[in-house]
Structures are given as C-alpha cells and as structure tokens.
Amino acid sequence: MGAARDGFVGVFDSGLGGISVLRSLVAELPHEDFRYFGDSANAPYGEKTEAQVLELSRSIADRFLAEGAKAIVIACNTATSASAATLRAAHPDVPIVGIEPALKPAARAFPHGRILVMATEMTLNLDKYHELARAWGGECEVVPVPCPGLAARIERGDLDAPDLGEMVEGLVGGYAGSVDAVVLGCTHYPFVRTQVERALGPGVAFFDGGAGTARQLRKRLAEEGLLSGRVRPGSVEFASSLDTPDELALYRGFFSMPL
Ligand code: DGL
C-alpha cells in the first residue's frame, strides 16, 4: 500500500509506557496525526518470549498499515529488539522507527562514567543491546539493571503510591551515590523518574530515547516526502487492547501528566 502524506503515524507499546515517547513525537511533529495503541491486555512484553513479542508486534503493525498508517513507531525498547528488523524487512516501503536505550548520548556525556541501564530482562538479553553496549560503551562502566515487575506495576497507575517507590528503591537503591547517569531503557520508566532520582540521590543525569526517536521519525518522514504539509495541529487518538473507559482515561492521564 503506498503511504500518503495525510496518513497517520501509528505508535505502539506493550501498554501505556510508549505514551512517554508519544509526548516527544507530538512535541517534535505537532502537525502530524498520531494513533496510539497500547497492548495492555498482553503487558508486560518483557516477561514474554521473543517469538511472542514478535507475533504481537507484527499483528499490531499489520493492523495499522491496513488502516492507512504512513509510518510506524515502535515505542517499546523490548518490541524494537524483538521485531524491528523483521517488520522493516516485511514492509521496506514504510518508515518503521524503533527505540533503543539511550546509551549513546549518556556515554558521550560521561565518557568515563558509571552508567546504569534500566530495562526489561528481554531488552538486556537480546543481541541489539549487546551490540549497543559494545559500540557505545567505550570507557564507561555500563551496568545493566533488569527491572522485572516494574513496567507491570506502572501499568496499574497510582504512581504516587508508596509500594512503587519501595519497588524502585529495591531495584536501584543499592547504587545510591555511586552512579553518574541512568538510561531509562524502557518506555514505561520515564513515568517513575522521580522515584529513581529519590532512590539514587542528587546529581544523577537521566537519558531516555524519546527525543531521539522523535528526531528519527522526522528524518524518515522527510526522506520519504511524507511530512504533513498542514499548518493546523494534528490529532492524537488512543486505543488499547484493554479497551475500557477506565483504561483509556489512564492513557490520557499519562499523556498530560507533568513529568
Ligand atoms: N515499555 C516497554 C519497553 O520499552 C516494555 C515494558 C514491558 O511490557 O515489559 O521495553
């Protein structure tokens, strides 16, 4: 199907985490129409197999394309690792932009620093991450920190509840006072940045892949002549595989919450 400039950009994640990326996409490309799909009924992806995540990602991408998407953003580090190469090979004519842990800018900012990479176990186990760490880790001490359960807990909302702060403390508190930077390598985690800051203490720099992904989408749309030519603001629509009014209200809340 030939993509059209007036088509929408389909954005997906295992759940509501990719809304952190969507916020960057809308800030970078305010004239585009975005449709966000969160697969909350199947979250968390990080605790599934690579083959399962590939299959789920493939069916979401196919649906977006059948509905007229001109581009797709995989707003999930886990799904990018498991599916981006396969989806691009299947749809070479469509810009498909993924997200990866922002280790490159973190390592550039702290070339001899100690950098924590918080991500799902699957992201940290797959080749894509090992290649990234080899290519950009340089002289840094890169410490992978798998965070089982964290994305699933964020999916439930109620971010100010004490149990969430305690969970984050349990995952990273042991590194307090000994790190220069943290890479939030799962798109759910920017929503608990405050809790991570609290657990690690002051003076830690944070990096996530949202802004870089948005710049990459702009570049790919421009290369393909697909940037919207409109001057009015674009639209943002939300859908979820847990398609209840409560779930969609949670998504909208995450879209507008101050971070
Ligand atoms: N938000 C996803 C990521 O960026 C995955 C969370 C999950 O479903 O495990 O990796």
Residues whose N, C-alpha, C, O or C-beta is under 5 A from the ligand:
A	BS01	DGL	S14 G17 A43 P44 Y45 G46 E47 A75 C76 N77 T78 T120 A151 G185 C186 T187 H188
